[in-house]
Amino acid sequence: MLSFEQLESILSQLDNPAINGFFYRAIPNAALYGKELPQPLWSLGPGLYGQRFSPVGSPPALYVAEQPQTAFYEATGLGASLFSVNPQDRPMPAPTTVLTIKVSLKHVLDLTKDSTIAALDMTQNEILCPWQEFMIKDLPVPTHILADAVYQSGRYQAIRFPSSKETGAINLMIWMDKIEPPSFVEVHDPSGRLWQRLPEDNT
């Protein structure tokens, strides 16, 4: 894998297109309603425990998916087993809420493009690496190294990347401290009960 300095140089030349649309986030009910006031856009978890593009101690990050089932698979770690023909073979996931999230960002690094991955001298295997296993074994995590360079470059608010839980599915990781108006992230909730928008002062 390229060094931090090499990645930084390449990132300064890559496209950083905007992204606008609806995404999905799945949250275990125990976490969503474990606070006095539900915070559906709470984003400190990845930095506390680690995630694919979030080493422990990294900035607040929100992980969402382009399809609702992908968000559920990512949150629960479940997949095709949910649809087993034999009911006895189906897992029993804890109660989980799937939220629709409206996203409007100006600058995104798209790792679903082969040309972008090639420019970064990375492979699909590195993008989809077993990051938890690497962390446990205290091995360098390629996506952590990349994310650090992307964040430090100051050119991107988010990373779009393939899901490891569902073939062909796409996820999006958003650095919440990189969001400034007119960019925003908003929970779509006509009832207003779980509505939240960041930045809060963006109208």
Buried (B, 14 or more C-beta within 10 A) or exposed (E): BBEEEEBBEBBEEBEBEEBEEEBBBBBBEEBBEEEEEBBBBBBEBBBEEBBBBBBEEBBBBBBBBBBBBBBBBBBBEBBEEBEEEEEEEEEEBEEBBBBBBBBBBBBBBBBBEEEBBEBBEBEEEBBBBBBEEBBEEEEEBBBBBBBBBBBEBEBBBBBBBBBBBBEEBBBBBBBBBBBEEEBBBBBEEEEEEBEBBBBEEBE
